Amino acid sequence: MPVLGPRLAGFSQYNVMPYVQDDWRLGKKLTVNLGLRYDNYTTPKEKNNHAGTFDIVNNSYKLGLYPANKYNFSPRIGLPMR
């Protein structure tokens, strides 16, 4: 019997976001803050591997809803004055 109505799927995704920061005092009133964060968002995958994408150009099927972006770097620069 076909299922009518919405179906719930068990999707999972892992997000890793390490962050490093350091401060340098350059004088009595000037401090430099430098930081870098890396955001790694994996592609969401369905627990039974039923969801994926089909690439027409390469004639290939890949699990997950979209490709993961591995180049998410976020620099931070701060110059607080005292």
Contact map, one row per residue, 1 for C-alpha under 8 A:
1110000000000000000000000000000000000000000000000000000000000000000000000000000000
1111000000000000000000000000000000000000000000000000000000000000000000000000000000
1111100000000000000000000000000000000000000000000000000000000000000000000000000000
0111110000000000000000000000000000000000000000000000000000000000000000000000000000
0011111000000000000000000000000000000000000000000000000000000000000000000000000000
0001111100000000000000000000000000000000000000000000000000000000000000000000000000
0000111110000000000000000000000000000000000000000000000000000000000000000000000000
0000011111000000000000000000000000000000000000000000000000000000000000000000000000
0000001111100000000000000000000000000000000001100000000000000000000000000000000000
0000000111110000000000000000000000000000000001100000000000000000000000000000000000
0000000011111000000000000000000000000000000111100000000000000000000000000000000000
0000000001111100000000000000000000000000000111100000000000000000000000000000000000
0000000000111110000000000000000000000000111110000000000000000000000000000000000000
0000000000011111000000000000000000000000111100000000000000000000000000000000000000
0000000000001111100000000000000000000011110000000000000000000000000000000000000000
0000000000000111110000000000000000000111100000000000000000000000000000000000000000
0000000000000011111000000000000000001111000000000000000000000000000000000000000000
0000000000000001111100000000000000001110000000000000000000000000000000000000000000
0000000000000000111110000000000000111100000000000000000000000000000000000000000000
0000000000000000011111000000000000111000000000000000000000000000000000000000000000
0000000000000000001111100000000011110000000000000000000000000000000000000000000000
0000000000000000000111110000000011100000000000000000000000000000000000000000000000
0000000000000000000011111000001111000000000000000000000000000000000000000000000000
0000000000000000000001111100001110000000000000000000000000000000000000000000000000
0000000000000000000000111111011100000000000000000000000000000000000000000000000000
0000000000000000000000011111111100000000000000000000000000000000000000000000000000
0000000000000000000000001111111000000000000000000000000000000000000000000000000000
0000000000000000000000001111110000000000000000000000000000000000000000000000000001
0000000000000000000000000111111000000000000000000000000000000000000000000000000011
0000000000000000000000001111111100000000000000000000000000000000000000000000001111
0000000000000000000000111110111110000000000000000000000000000000000000000000001110
0000000000000000000000111100011111000000000000000000000000000000000000000000111100
0000000000000000000011110000001111100000000000000000000000000000000000000001111100
0000000000000000000011100000000111110000000000000000000000000000000000000011110000
0000000000000000001111000000000011111000000000000000000000000000000000000011100000
0000000000000000001110000000000001111100000000000000000000000000000000001111000000
0000000000000000111100000000000000111110000000000000000000000000000000001110000000
0000000000000001111000000000000000011111000000000000000000000000000000011100000000
0000000000000011110000000000000000001111100000000000000000000000000001011100000000
0000000000000011100000000000000000000111110000000000000000000000000111110000000000
0000000000001111000000000000000000000011111000000000000000000000000111000000000000
0000000000001110000000000000000000000001111100000000000000000000001110000000000000
0000000000001100000000000000000000000000111110000000000000000001111100000000000000
0000000000111100000000000000000000000000011111000000000000000001110000000000000000
0000000000111000000000000000000000000000001111101011000000000011100000000000000000
0000000011110000000000000000000000000000000111111110000000000001000000000000000000
0000000011110000000000000000000000000000000011111100000000000000000000000000000000
0000000000000000000000000000000000000000000001111100000000000000000000000000000000
0000000000000000000000000000000000000000000011111111000000000010000000000000000000
0000000000000000000000000000000000000000000001111111000000000010000000000000000000
0000000000000000000000000000000000000000000011001111100000000011100000000000000000
0000000000000000000000000000000000000000000010001111110000001111110000000000000000
0000000000000000000000000000000000000000000000000011111000001111110000000000000000
0000000000000000000000000000000000000000000000000001111100111100000000000000000000
0000000000000000000000000000000000000000000000000000111111111100000000000000000000
0000000000000000000000000000000000000000000000000000011111110000000000000000000000
0000000000000000000000000000000000000000000000000000001111100000000000000000000000
0000000000000000000000000000000000000000000000000000001111110000000000000000000000
0000000000000000000000000000000000000000000000000000011111111000000000000000000000
0000000000000000000000000000000000000000000000000000011101111100000000000000000000
0000000000000000000000000000000000000000000000000001111000111110000000000000000000
0000000000000000000000000000000000000000000000000001111000011111000000000000000000
0000000000000000000000000000000000000000000010001111100000001111100000000000000000
0000000000000000000000000000000000000000001111000011100000000111111000000000000000
0000000000000000000000000000000000000000001110000011100000000011111000000000000000
0000000000000000000000000000000000000000001100000001100000000001111100000000000000
0000000000000000000000000000000000000000011000000000000000000001111110000000000000
0000000000000000000000000000000000000001111000000000000000000000011111000000000000
0000000000000000000000000000000000000001110000000000000000000000001111110000000000
0000000000000000000000000000000000000011100000000000000000000000000111110000000000
0000000000000000000000000000000000000001000000000000000000000000000011111000000000
0000000000000000000000000000000000000111000000000000000000000000000011111100000000
0000000000000000000000000000000000011110000000000000000000000000000000111110000000
0000000000000000000000000000000000011110000000000000000000000000000000011111000000
0000000000000000000000000000000001111000000000000000000000000000000000001111100000
0000000000000000000000000000000011110000000000000000000000000000000000000111110000
0000000000000000000000000000000111100000000000000000000000000000000000000011111000
0000000000000000000000000000000111000000000000000000000000000000000000000001111100
0000000000000000000000000000011110000000000000000000000000000000000000000000111110
0000000000000000000000000000011110000000000000000000000000000000000000000000011111
0000000000000000000000000000111000000000000000000000000000000000000000000000001111
0000000000000000000000000001110000000000000000000000000000000000000000000000000111
